[in-house]
Amino acid sequence: MKNNIVKIVVGVLLLIILYFLIFKTNSEDKPFNQIQLTENNFIYNEKFPTYYDTILMVAMDKAELAGFNVMLRELTDGAKSQFDGELKAHIRYENDDFYIFIGKMDRNEAIEVLSHEVIHMLQYRSGNLIYSNGQITWMGETLDLNSKEYEQRPWEIEAFQKQSKLMGMVKESLWGDN
């Protein structure tokens, strides 16, 4: 009798696990459509999961950025400690190369965050945003990073305003829907 109860409990648990594996896959885990990647940019991905480079390549193509080298690297605890709140990614532009430091996130969140970083790439390319020797220059005005909260920095305001449109285009390419 005791063995039958154990078998029934194990069977029910296995059915529950199987149900969640089959029917409860999040949209964040939904695989991307098969797409043809361009060779407009070189992206070196040191980061896992490996879909970050696919998202970034599509976002850069949609933003019409070409001819850049980008390195995706792990977001370090040291970098996180320099920012208030929860830092998910940050970007640096040095010697015509971009460095994006990114934390672990699911596909949907990665599309949002990398779309935001691509807007910063556009800002750097245009010369509106310059980071040099710990100083930020925005539209010709040098600003102290500590003088404004993250959400009040003008380059962040612009990036948040523009990321949604880019994010929609990336999702359309990768999933065929928004």
N, C-alpha and C positions, 0 to 999 in steps of 0.2 A: 504494500500500500504506500509506504513512504517513498519507494523508488518511483512509483507512478506519479506522485505529486511533484517530485523533483523534475521528472520528464515533462510534465505538463507546464510547470513554471518556466523551464528552459525553452520549451517550444513557444510559449507565449512571448517570452523575451525576444527570441529570434524573429518571430513574426513582426513584432513592434519595430525592431531594428531594420528589418527588410522593408517595411512600409516607409519608414523615414528615408531610407536610402533611395527608394524608387520614386516616391511621390512628393517628398519634401525638399527637393533640391532648390536652393535659393537662386534667384535670378543672378546674383553676384557670382555664382558658381557656373552659370550657364556658359557653355563653351562659345567661343567666338565663331562667326562665319569664316569660311575659308576665304582669304583675301590675298590679292597680289600686292606685296610690299614693294615700294619704290626703292631706288638707290640714291635718293636725293640727299640723304644725310647718313653719317656713320654713327651708329649707336653701339657703345660697348657696355654690356650689362653685367655688372659684378653682383647683381642682386637676385635673390630668389623671392618670389616666384618669377619665372622667366617671361610671363606675359607683360611685364612692365615695358619692355622694349617695343612690343607690338603696339601697345596703346600709345606710347610716345611717338613712334613712327607715324601712325595714322594721324595723331593730333598735329604733328609738325607739318605733314602734308596738307591737312585741312587749313592750317594757318598760313600756308604757302611759305614755309621756311625751308630753305635749301642751302646745301653747301656747308653744313655745320657738323662738327664732331661733338658728341655728347657722351659723357660717362655717367652711368647710373651706379651709385654707390650706397652702401648702408648708412642710414642716419644714425649717428653715434650719440651716446648718452651725453658726451661733452657738448655737442651741438644743441641737443635738447635743453640742456641746463642754461643756455644763453638766452632762451626765449621764455616768455610768460605763456602759460597755458600749454595745450597739447600741440606740439610741433609734429606735423606729419611729413613735411618735406621742406627743403630749401634749395635754392639754386645759386650758383656762382658762375660768373663769366670771366674767364681769364685767358689772355692770348688767343682770342677767337675760338676758344673751346668752352662748352658748357659742362658744368658738373652739377648733377642733381642728386641730392642725398635724400633718400626716401625710406620710410619705415614700412613695416609689413601691413598690408591691407588687402581686402578682397577686390575683385575686378571692378565692381561698380564704384567703390571709393577711390580706387586707383585712377579710373577715368576722370573723376572729378578733380582730384589733386593734381594729376599730370596736366590736365587742361589748364588749370590755374598756373602751373609752372611754365607752360608754353606761352601764356600771355606775358609772363615776365620775360621770356626769351624775345618776344616781339618788342618789349620795352627796351631791352638791352640793345637789340639790333638797331632800333631807331635812334638810339642815343639819348632817349628820354630818361633812362635809368642807368646810372653809372655807380658801380661799387669799386672803390679803390682805397687801399690802406685803411680799412675800417670805416670809411666815410661813404655816405650815400648822397648822390646828387640826383635830384628829380627835377626834370625840366629846367636845368640850369641853376637850381638852388640847392646848395649843400645843406643837408639836414642831419641833426643828431638823432640817431635811431631811438634813443631813450626819451626824446622830447614828445613822442606821440605813441599812444597805444597801437598795437598791431593793426586793429581794424580801422584806425584813423589815419594810417599812412596813405598818402595819395596814390602810390603805385599799387598798394593792396586794394584800395577802393576800386581802382580801374580794373584790376585783375578779377575781382569778385563780380564786377558788373559784366565783364565780357566772357567769363568762363562758361556760363550756361549755354550760350550759343555754340561755342566750340564743343562742349561736352555733348550736346545733342547731335552734332555732326559725327563725332567719334562713335557714339552709340549706334547711330544709323549704319555706319560702315561695319562695325564689329558685330552687331546683333540684328540689324535690319529693322529695329524699332527704337523708340525712345522710352 
